[in-house]
C-alpha cells in the first residue's frame, strides 16, 4: 500500500536538532560584545525560529530602529556561532531512527530552516551524515524566510510531489504557518522550543509527542 505522504519537509532547530544552547551562547556573546548583559538560555526558546535578524529584534528591541546595530549583531553572531554551532547541539532522541524509518519506507525527506544557509548545511552534514535529504535549504537571498511558503513549495515542486502528498514538520508557529500557506499537512512536534497550544493555534493539523509517533503518522497508510 502507498505511504500517507511521499515527502516530509523538516524544520531544523527545535525539530530535528536540539541546538538552543549553542545558539544562545553565540547570541549572548554578541550582547556582551556590545556592552549588554547575557540573557537566560530559556528566553531564547521564544527568540529563535525566524532567522538571526528577528532573534536580535526580540533579544534586543533597539535593533528594530537601528539598521547599523542590527547588521553588527548579525555579523557578530555569524562570527561567534562559527565556533559554537556544534558544541552542545545534538539530534533529539529518536530522530535518527525516525529518518531511517522514513527512508526505508520510501518517504523522501528534506530540511527547510530559517537558520543562515551556510550553518544549515554544516549542521545537516555534521549531525545527519547517513541521511539522504532530497533538499537542504537555510535562509539566503534566494527565497524569503518562512513563513513565506516559496521555499517550501520549491522543495515540493523540484521533487515532483503534489502538495497533498507533503507533510511539513516543525516546532513553531512559523512552521505551521508555512505549512498552511504552502498547502501541506502541518505536523507539529511537542519536543521543540514552543508549546502545543501555539502550534495548534497556528494551524497544526496534529501535534506529536515522540519521533516514533510522528514516523507512524507520516508512513501510515490510513488517512489522518
URLINWO-V533280 format. One record per residue. RES is the residue in one letter. PHI is phi in whole degrees, 0 to 359 (* if undefined). OMEGA is omega in whole degrees, 0 to 359 (NA if undefined). Layout:
RES|PHI|OMEGA / RES|PHI|OMEGA
//
This chain:
X|*|183 / X|282|174 / X|298|178 / X|295|179 / X|232|177 / X|264|182 / X|216|174 / X|241|178 / X|259|184 / X|249|162 / X|293|183 / X|259|184 / X|290|180 / X|85|179 / X|240|174 / X|267|192 / X|238|174 / X|274|192 / X|236|189 / X|299|184 / X|296|180 / X|292|177 / X|295|181 / X|296|180 / X|299|180 / X|295|180 / X|295|178 / X|292|174 / X|298|176 / X|297|182 / X|300|179 / X|295|181 / X|300|181 / X|263|171 / X|92|180 / X|247|179 / X|276|174 / X|293|180 / X|256|177 / X|301|182 / X|304|183 / X|301|180 / X|296|183 / X|289|175 / X|299|179 / X|262|179 / X|273|187 / X|273|174 / X|118|184 / X|235|178 / X|97|186 / X|293|180 / X|302|181 / X|291|175 / X|307|181 / X|283|172 / X|297|180 / X|276|181 / X|282|184 / X|218|186 / X|304|179 / X|300|180 / X|292|182 / X|299|182 / X|248|185 / X|223|184 / X|297|180 / X|296|178 / X|293|179 / X|300|180 / X|296|179 / X|297|179 / X|299|180 / X|295|180 / X|293|178 / X|294|179 / X|301|181 / X|299|179 / X|292|182 / X|287|182 / X|293|176 / X|303|181 / X|264|188 / X|246|194 / X|300|184 / X|244|185 / X|291|183 / X|241|182 / X|295|178 / X|197|175 / X|298|174 / X|298|179 / X|303|177 / X|93|183 / X|290|179 / X|298|177 / X|294|176 / X|301|182 / X|296|178 / X|296|182 / X|292|178 / X|293|179 / X|298|179 / X|298|181 / X|281|180 / X|89|176 / X|270|177 / X|288|180 / X|232|180 / X|217|178 / X|237|176 / X|225|186 / X|230|170 / X|269|172 / X|295|177 / X|311|188 / X|302|182 / X|299|179 / X|285|175 / X|300|180 / X|298|180 / X|297|183 / X|296|181 / X|295|180 / X|297|184 / X|283|188 / X|269|182 / X|229|186 / X|293|184 / X|269|184 / X|266|178 / X|263|179 / X|277|179 / X|288|177 / X|201|174 / X|224|183 / X|231|167 / X|252|181 / X|285|177 / X|204|178 / X|297|183 / X|298|180 / X|222|169 / X|297|180 / X|285|174 / X|303|18 / X|272|171 / X|304|187 / X|275|188 / X|303|182 / X|292|179 / X|296|179 / X|295|178 / X|298|179 / X|299|179 / X|296|182 / X|292|181 / X|292|176 / X|266|179 / X|68|183 / X|250|179 / X|286|188 / X|300|181 / X|286|179 / X|251|183 / X|241|171 / X|256|174 / X|247|188 / X|244|179 / X|199|187 / X|240|182 / X|230|176 / X|299|177 / X|301|180 / X|295|181 / X|294|178 / X|295|177 / X|299|181 / X|299|181 / X|298|181 / X|295|181 / X|278|182 / X|83|180 / X|263|175 / X|281|187 / X|270|181 / X|247|177 / X|266|176 / X|242|186 / X|274|184 / X|268|186 / X|270|190 / X|272|186 / X|237|186 / X|270|175 / X|299|179 / X|299|179 / X|301|182 / X|296|182 / X|294|180 / X|291|182 / X|261|172 / X|111|179 / X|301|173 / X|286|178 / X|197|176 / X|235|186 / X|245|186 / X|271|182 / X|221|176 / X|300|180 / X|292|176 / X|295|179 / X|296|179 / X|302|180 / X|298|180 / X|290|181 / X|290|182 / X|279|188 / X|316|183 / X|278|180 / X|263|178 / X|302|181 / X|271|NA
//
